Amino acid sequence: PEAKVAAETTEVKPKATLTIKINDGAEYVNIRQEPTTNSSIIGSAKDGDTFELVSLDSGWYKVKLAEGSTGFISATYVVTEEIN
């Protein structure tokens, strides 16, 4: 007998790209481990840097970092654009 494979449907959401926009004269913004200013700094982003959006959490964007981990950037410094 031939094995039947159930058709899998996966909903593909458009990826959103975040671009860092610094308007207060700072050279960079901190990337934090958790969505709070008291959290450990795990990196930094310069004006114009782009990141893939993972989620939004209380004014913080969770983004995918180059090495595959995630971090949080304050929404104050982010401009979003959807890419299909």
N, CA and C atoms as an extended XYZ file, in Angstrom:
252
Properties=species:S:1:pos:R:3:atomname:S:1:resname:S:1:resid:I:1 pbc="F F F"
N         0.836       -1.203        0.000 N   PRO     1
C         0.000        0.000        0.000 CA  PRO     1
C         0.879        1.264        0.000 C   PRO     1
N         0.390        2.253       -0.706 N   GLU     2
C         1.131        3.512       -0.812 CA  GLU     2
C         0.848        4.391        0.404 C   GLU     2
N         1.900        4.903        1.016 N   ALA     3
C         1.726        5.770        2.181 CA  ALA     3
C         1.212        7.135        1.731 C   ALA     3
N         0.226        7.615        2.447 N   LYS     4
C        -0.301        8.936        2.107 CA  LYS     4
C         0.279        9.957        3.073 C   LYS     4
N         0.755       11.026        2.515 N   VAL     5
C         1.331       12.094        3.327 CA  VAL     5
C         0.330       13.241        3.386 C   VAL     5
N         0.023       13.665        4.576 N   ALA     6
C        -0.905       14.778        4.732 CA  ALA     6
C        -0.240       16.046        4.195 C   ALA     6
N        -0.991       16.780        3.421 N   ALA     7
C        -0.454       18.036        2.880 CA  ALA     7
C        -0.305       19.045        4.011 C   ALA     7
N         0.871       19.589        4.093 N   GLU     8
C         1.107       20.589        5.137 CA  GLU     8
C         0.939       21.980        4.547 C   GLU     8
N         0.190       22.796        5.266 N   THR     9
C         0.064       24.181        4.835 CA  THR     9
C         0.694       25.050        5.912 C   THR     9
N         1.593       25.875        5.493 N   THR    10
C         2.217       26.789        6.440 CA  THR    10
C         1.926       28.205        5.983 C   THR    10
N         1.430       28.975        6.913 N   GLU    11
C         1.116       30.357        6.603 CA  GLU    11
C         2.423       31.147        6.598 C   GLU    11
N         2.705       31.789        5.496 N   VAL    12
C         3.936       32.563        5.392 CA  VAL    12
C         3.602       34.028        5.616 C   VAL    12
N         4.166       34.569        6.677 N   LYS    13
C         3.944       35.979        6.971 CA  LYS    13
C         5.043       36.783        6.290 C   LYS    13
N         4.690       37.954        5.792 N   PRO    14
C         5.744       38.781        5.205 CA  PRO    14
C         6.750       39.177        6.285 C   PRO    14
N         8.010       39.153        5.940 N   LYS    15
C         9.027       39.545        6.912 CA  LYS    15
C         9.051       41.056        6.999 C   LYS    15
N         9.153       41.538        8.206 N   ALA    16
C         9.284       42.979        8.395 CA  ALA    16
C        10.742       43.279        8.703 C   ALA    16
N        11.251       44.296        8.057 N   THR    17
C        12.613       44.728        8.313 CA  THR    17
C        12.563       46.018        9.117 C   THR    17
N        13.373       46.076       10.139 N   LEU    18
C        13.455       47.272       10.965 CA  LEU    18
C        14.717       48.024       10.603 C   LEU    18
N        14.614       49.333       10.487 N   THR    19
C        15.770       50.169       10.233 CA  THR    19
C        15.956       51.092       11.422 C   THR    19
N        17.182       51.172       11.906 N   ILE    20
C        17.486       52.028       13.051 CA  ILE    20
C        17.554       53.477       12.584 C   ILE    20
N        16.854       54.349       13.289 N   LYS    21
C        16.842       55.779       12.978 CA  LYS    21
C        17.130       56.534       14.271 C   LYS    21
N        18.302       57.149       14.355 N   ILE    22
C        18.708       57.869       15.571 CA  ILE    22
C        18.571       59.366       15.313 C   ILE    22
N        17.715       60.009       16.098 N   ASN    23
C        17.460       61.436       15.914 CA  ASN    23
C        17.972       62.299       17.061 C   ASN    23
N        18.584       61.694       18.068 N   ASP    24
C        18.977       62.476       19.234 CA  ASP    24
C        20.489       62.722       19.324 C   ASP    24
N        21.214       62.458       18.237 N   GLY    25
C        22.646       62.733       18.233 CA  GLY    25
C        23.519       61.603       18.744 C   GLY    25
N        22.921       60.534       19.248 N   ALA    26
C        23.714       59.401       19.745 CA  ALA    26
C        24.374       58.686       18.568 C   ALA    26
N        25.525       58.065       18.813 N   GLU    27
C        26.230       57.336       17.756 CA  GLU    27
C        25.621       55.961       17.519 C   GLU    27
N        25.008       55.386       18.548 N   TYR    28
C        24.428       54.053       18.438 CA  TYR    28
C        23.346       53.875       19.493 C   TYR    28
N        22.552       52.825       19.342 N   VAL    29
C        21.565       52.452       20.361 CA  VAL    29
C        21.935       51.071       20.880 C   VAL    29
N        21.578       50.805       22.116 N   ASN    30
C        21.890       49.519       22.731 CA  ASN    30
C        20.900       48.448       22.303 C   ASN    30
N        21.428       47.239       22.136 N   ILE    31
C        20.584       46.056       21.939 CA  ILE    31
C        20.628       45.319       23.268 C   ILE    31
N        19.465       45.071       23.831 N   ARG    32
C        19.368       44.500       25.177 CA  ARG    32
C        18.941       43.041       25.141 C   ARG    32
N        19.263       42.335       26.233 N   GLN    33
C        18.904       40.923       26.350 CA  GLN    33
C        17.406       40.745       26.589 C   GLN    33
N        16.800       41.659       27.328 N   GLU    34
C        15.371       41.623       27.644 CA  GLU    34
C        14.763       42.990       27.329 C   GLU    34
N        13.430       43.085       27.198 N   PRO    35
C        12.808       44.368       26.836 CA  PRO    35
C        12.682       45.351       28.002 C   PRO    35
N        13.821       45.744       28.566 N   THR    36
C        13.853       46.717       29.650 CA  THR    36
C        15.203       47.419       29.676 C   THR    36
N        15.206       48.670       30.085 N   THR    37
C        16.465       49.427       30.121 CA  THR    37
C        17.418       48.914       31.197 C   THR    37
N        16.926       48.103       32.133 N   ASN    38
C        17.788       47.530       33.176 CA  ASN    38
C        18.458       46.236       32.724 C   ASN    38
N        18.097       45.745       31.558 N   SER    39
C        18.620       44.473       31.053 CA  SER    39
C        20.048       44.628       30.548 C   SER    39
N        20.765       43.506       30.474 N   SER    40
C        22.142       43.490       29.977 CA  SER    40
C        22.210       43.944       28.528 C   SER    40
N        23.254       44.711       28.215 N   ILE    41
C        23.498       45.150       26.839 CA  ILE    41
C        24.262       44.033       26.129 C   ILE    41
N        23.698       43.552       25.009 N   ILE    42
C        24.351       42.449       24.286 CA  ILE    42
C        24.895       42.886       22.933 C   ILE    42
N        24.691       44.161       22.595 N   GLY    43
C        25.199       44.671       21.329 CA  GLY    43
C        24.768       46.099       21.125 C   GLY    43
N        25.064       46.624       19.937 N   SER    44
C        24.651       47.981       19.608 CA  SER    44
C        24.303       48.055       18.132 C   SER    44
N        23.534       49.079       17.779 N   ALA    45
C        23.128       49.284       16.394 CA  ALA    45
C        23.352       50.747       16.038 C   ALA    45
N        23.851       50.975       14.826 N   LYS    46
C        24.102       52.331       14.351 CA  LYS    46
C        22.948       52.793       13.470 C   LYS    46
N        22.867       54.093       13.258 N   ASP    47
C        21.851       54.673       12.395 CA  ASP    47
C        21.923       54.022       11.013 C   ASP    47
N        20.796       53.524       10.528 N   GLY    48
C        20.752       52.897        9.213 CA  GLY    48
C        20.893       51.383        9.230 C   GLY    48
N        21.319       50.801       10.357 N   ASP    49
C        21.407       49.341       10.453 CA  ASP    49
C        20.007       48.745       10.299 C   ASP    49
N        19.939       47.533        9.747 N   THR    50
C        18.647       46.874        9.576 CA  THR    50
C        18.639       45.523       10.280 C   THR    50
N        17.455       45.140       10.743 N   PHE    51
C        17.265       43.878       11.466 CA  PHE    51
C        15.960       43.247       11.034 C   PHE    51
N        15.876       41.927       11.186 N   GLU    52
C        14.622       41.226       10.924 CA  GLU    52
C        13.791       41.242       12.201 C   GLU    52
N        12.538       41.650       12.070 N   LEU    53
C        11.623       41.716       13.208 CA  LEU    53
C        11.207       40.316       13.637 C   LEU    53
N        11.258       40.052       14.936 N   VAL    54
C        10.738       38.801       15.500 CA  VAL    54
C         9.383       39.089       16.135 C   VAL    54
N         9.308       40.107       17.004 N   SER    55
C         8.042       40.473       17.635 CA  SER    55
C         8.147       41.866       18.248 C   SER    55
N         7.017       42.363       18.724 N   LEU    56
C         6.957       43.657       19.402 CA  LEU    56
C         6.463       43.414       20.819 C   LEU    56
N         7.155       43.987       21.797 N   ASP    57
C         6.815       43.748       23.198 CA  ASP    57
C         6.901       45.049       23.982 C   ASP    57
N         5.761       45.652       24.272 N   SER    58
C         5.676       46.838       25.127 CA  SER    58
C         6.675       47.932       24.771 C   SER    58
N         6.695       48.329       23.513 N   GLY    59
C         7.582       49.406       23.106 CA  GLY    59
C         9.006       48.974       22.789 C   GLY    59
N         9.228       47.663       22.751 N   TRP    60
C        10.538       47.118       22.392 CA  TRP    60
C        10.371       46.170       21.227 C   TRP    60
N        11.267       46.261       20.258 N   TYR    61
C        11.263       45.332       19.134 CA  TYR    61
C        12.251       44.206       19.407 C   TYR    61
N        11.760       42.973       19.315 N   LYS    62
C        12.639       41.811       19.406 CA  LYS    62
C        13.132       41.547       17.995 C   LYS    62
N        14.456       41.551       17.826 N   VAL    63
C        15.039       41.415       16.495 CA  VAL    63
C        16.005       40.247       16.439 C   VAL    63
N        16.185       39.733       15.228 N   LYS    64
C        17.143       38.657       15.004 CA  LYS    64
C        18.508       39.292       14.761 C   LYS    64
N        19.509       38.814       15.478 N   LEU    65
C        20.866       39.330       15.337 CA  LEU    65
C        21.655       38.473       14.357 C   LEU    65
N        22.789       38.980       13.908 N   ALA    66
C        23.595       38.330       12.868 CA  ALA    66
C        23.942       36.887       13.212 C   ALA    66
N        24.272       36.612       14.459 N   GLU    67
C        24.693       35.251       14.826 CA  GLU    67
C        23.516       34.322       15.095 C   GLU    67
N        22.282       34.830       14.875 N   GLY    68
C        21.104       33.976       15.011 CA  GLY    68
C        20.358       34.123       16.320 C   GLY    68
N        20.974       34.786       17.295 N   SER    69
C        20.273       35.000       18.557 CA  SER    69
C        19.324       36.193       18.402 C   SER    69
N        18.645       36.559       19.471 N   THR    70
C        17.725       37.693       19.413 CA  THR    70
C        18.071       38.704       20.490 C   THR    70
N        17.633       39.930       20.264 N   GLY    71
C        17.829       40.998       21.234 CA  GLY    71
C        16.694       41.995       21.099 C   GLY    71
N        16.679       42.996       21.967 N   PHE    72
C        15.600       43.976       22.001 CA  PHE    72
C        16.134       45.382       21.772 C   PHE    72
N        15.418       46.137       20.924 N   ILE    73
C        15.765       47.524       20.643 CA  ILE    73
C        14.533       48.372       20.941 C   ILE    73
N        14.740       49.500       21.614 N   SER    74
C        13.641       50.400       21.935 CA  SER    74
C        12.950       50.892       20.668 C   SER    74
N        11.624       50.902       20.685 N   ALA    75
C        10.840       51.347       19.528 CA  ALA    75
C        11.117       52.805       19.183 C   ALA    75
N        11.682       53.564       20.102 N   THR    76
C        12.023       54.964       19.863 CA  THR    76
C        12.951       55.115       18.667 C   THR    76
N        13.800       54.097       18.446 N   TYR    77
C        14.841       54.187       17.416 CA  TYR    77
C        14.588       53.317       16.192 C   TYR    77
N        13.335       52.933       15.965 N   VAL    78
C        13.054       51.964       14.900 CA  VAL    78
C        12.031       52.490       13.911 C   VAL    78
N        12.296       52.242       12.624 N   VAL    79
C        11.333       52.499       11.551 CA  VAL    79
C        11.080       51.136       10.923 C   VAL    79
N         9.809       50.776       10.704 N   THR    80
C         9.520       49.456       10.142 CA  THR    80
C         9.112       49.568        8.685 C   THR    80
N         9.418       48.511        7.939 N   GLU    81
C         8.966       48.412        6.550 CA  GLU    81
C         8.734       46.936        6.246 C   GLU    81
N         7.585       46.645        5.612 N   GLU    82
C         7.291       45.256        5.308 CA  GLU    82
C         7.889       44.854        3.973 C   GLU    82
N         8.399       43.647        3.924 N   ILE    83
C         8.940       43.105        2.683 CA  ILE    83
C         8.178       41.824        2.361 C   ILE    83
N         7.673       41.734        1.154 N   ASN    84
C         6.923       40.538        0.770 CA  ASN    84
C         7.816       39.556        0.055 C   ASN    84
